[in-house]
Amino acid sequence: MIISKTPLRISFVGGGTDLPSFYEQDYGAVLSCTIDKGVYVIIKERFDDLIVLNWSRKEIVESVDDIEHELIREAMRKVGIKKAVEISTIADIPSQGSGLGSSSSVTVGLLNAFYTYMGIQVSNNRLAKEACEIEIDIVGKPIGKQDQYAAAYGGMNEIIFEKAGGVIVNSLNRIDSGSFRILGSNLLLFYTDITRDANNILAKQNAKTADIFEVLTKMRDQVSPLKQSIERGELEEVGGALAKGWVLKKTLVSGISNDRIDSMYELARAAGAVGGKICGAGAGGFLLLYVPREKQNTVREALKDYREFPFMLEKYGSRIIFNQRNDYWR
């Protein structure tokens, strides 16, 4: 039996510039960090030759080609697992529509568990690259690359997307552990009680890239200054950057915000939040807020009708947390 744990992520600034419609014309960049909540993948050998899958549904099939879950199917094809396994996925949040990169965490976690099951050690970069190939090239999702690299590498990173398709991951190594903890303690997540299909929003954004190119450029240009501020310990700059980025993001395409999200955000700001944004593509999922510690109880009271999602920032990427391989079975 192999168990992988792959973190979810929160993105601070630059989201949307990881789409090829943008970075193929000019480079893209995001600043993000993983959190201590994630996706677990369990793979265990079976005595018979069946493939048994446990996700939000249960599948029992005889061939990889018959698997309905497209990410599991394509990850098995990529790694070369053909039969006699039971695979389960468990997540700390709803598996779709959260805005925390859960789909890519599933893909990275599947690959990590599958390669370990086969006795193959692979790099974080390979996990991220192959997860992108599965989600974008094979399955055809209209998404970017930031989530896969965040999930594979872990920690707080500036991720740069080059025009030729390369990806550079720059870890914020200069931020000390004290500042890392303080930053995490000043961040709150509240669930909007809305799940949405990010693919629809991202498809609209892709189609409008030429019209919104200037806005996306401004969002990308937030990354480097905020990275430098965080490394200097100027953590209060995070709140202002979130506020500015959210104003820009709402102008990209229609539907990124709605009355409920606007109401939540206005309540939080009035109660003391410095800034915030909807995680991911928008329209639902989780609202991320930067709130000084002394204002947090007031913000919680203002948003008492919504569920808070407690979390801490995480420095680990996808990792194997249990490994008991029985090689003699194969």
Secondary structure, DSSP 8 states (H G I E B T S, - for coil): -EEEEEEEEEEEE-TTTTSHHHHTTS-EEEEEEEEEEEEEEEEEE-SSS-EEEESSSEEEESSGGG-S-HHHHHHHHHHT--SSEEEEEEESS-SSS-SS-HHHHHHHHHHHHHHHHTT----HHHHHHHHHIIIIIIS-----SHHHHHHHH-SEEEEEE-TTS-EEEEE-TTS-HHHHHHHHHTEEEEE-S----HHHHHHHHHHTHHHHHHHHHHHHTTHHHHHHHHHTT-TTHHHHHHHHHHHHHTTTSTTSS-HHHHHHHHHHHHHT--EEEESTTSSSSEEEEE--GGGHHHHHHHTTTS-B----EE---SEEEEE---GGG-
